[in-house]
Amino acid sequence: MPLIVVMEDDAGTRMLVASVLKKDGHDVLMAENGAQGLALVSQVKPDLIISDVHMPELSGFEMVAALRSQPSIAATPVILLTSLQERAHMRQ
């Protein structure tokens, strides 16, 4: 099954997302902030990253920028979760 890394600073949301993915048969690893998540992704090279935008240490946007600068993991697909609704944030 695909390996998914979930990055979310809210423990309840992190557990909910991970539970749903595990129920669908995915292997899931979790991180509670962007820096921890980026380090985890560098080690395990997952098939997908699901990340919150607003997190401590590295935001989701900063994490994606750092991810894209590392050739070994730059192509990893990312889904960003956010409640931001302004067009500028969507473009970013």
C-alpha positions, 0 to 999 in steps of 0.5 A: 500500500502507498505510504502517506505522511500526514503533517498536522499540528492539531492532534485531533485532526492529525489522528482523524486524517490518519485513521481514515487513511489507515481504514482505507488500507494505507500506511501512514506516518505522522508529524506534528509540525512542518520541520518534523514532517520534512525530516520524516519525508527525507528519511522514508520517501513517501508516496504522498504528503498531506499537510496543514498550511498553518503549522509551527516551525515550518508552514505548509508553504515553507515545507513545500518550498524546502521539499522542492529544493531537495532532488531526492524528494522534490517530486513527492506529491503534496495535498495542502489542507487549509481554511484559507479562502483568499485567492492569493493563498490559493495561488500560492 
